[in-house]
Structure formats: structure tokens, C-alpha cells
Amino acid sequence: MQPEIIKEKISPEKLKKHADIFGDMIKVVVDIDQKIMAIGGEMHADSEAILLTAGSQQENLWGANIYPEKTKADRLEYTSLINIRPAAGNRSMEIQDEGVKEKVESIVSKLIS
């Protein structure tokens, strides 16, 4: 399934349709400024590209993985190649700034049922 931009709450069923590539995991890129996300695709870069085309700014985009079947506390993994940004102080695939992690989690929680 191709990535799609999510601006309003989606159902668990629609979310699970995006798990077709990896089975139990969905790649997500969150725009922490616009409070939207793009889900799906084989790589985070796929979702990143559609958000950039739609007007998002690179510095506001952060990648993560959603595991819909896990508990809320364990469903997000804050890891993606797009998160490596030495100039912004993020030298790892994992989001290192706790404030950014909280924003990503808040946006994801508001957009998935």
C-alpha cells in the first residue's frame, strides 16, 4: 500500500491495512509542526517525500514505527534513518530529544484510534 497523509483520526482497521508490507509494523513520518503524519510505504523516505511535497519542512519531520497490536506504551519505536541529523544534534537513528519523542507520541495518539 502506498503511503498516505493522515490529518484526521483513522480507524484501527485502516491502520492495519498499511501493515501489509511488514505484517505487524507500519512506518510513519510525523510532522511535529503541522501535527499530521504519513503512514505506509517500504521506507520512511517514502512518507517523508509525500509530506515534503505537501508543504512540510524537513526539520519538522521525524520517523518512527508503529506496532498496532502492542500496548500503547510499547507501540511506538522512534527509529528511522531520516532521524540522523548531526547538525540538529540527533546523531542516531533513534530520536534523542525527549521533547520531540513526546510530540511524535502525542500526534500519533491523536490520529489513531
DAVEN-V896902 format. One line per field, one symbol per residue. phi: phi as a letter, one per 40 degrees, with the letter a starting at -180 (. if undefined). psi: psi as a letter, one per 40 degrees, with the letter a starting at -180 (. if undefined). burial: # if it has 24 or more other ideal C-beta (glycine too) atoms within 12 Angstrom, else .. A space follows every 10 residues. Layout:
phi->???
psi->???
burial->???
//
This chain:
phi->.ccacbbbdb cdccdccccc cbgbbbcbbb ccccfbabbg gcbdcccdcc cccchcbdcc bbcabbbdcc cdcbcbbcba ccccadccgb cbcccccccc dccdcccdcc cbc
psi->hiiihheihi iddddddeed deceihhihh hedefiihia ididdddddd dddeeihdee hhiihhgdei iddeehhfhi deehgddeeg eidihdhddd dddddddddd ei.
burial->..####...# ....##.##. ....###### ##...##### #..#.###.# #....#...# ########.. ....###### .##.#....# ...##....# #.###.##.. ##.
//
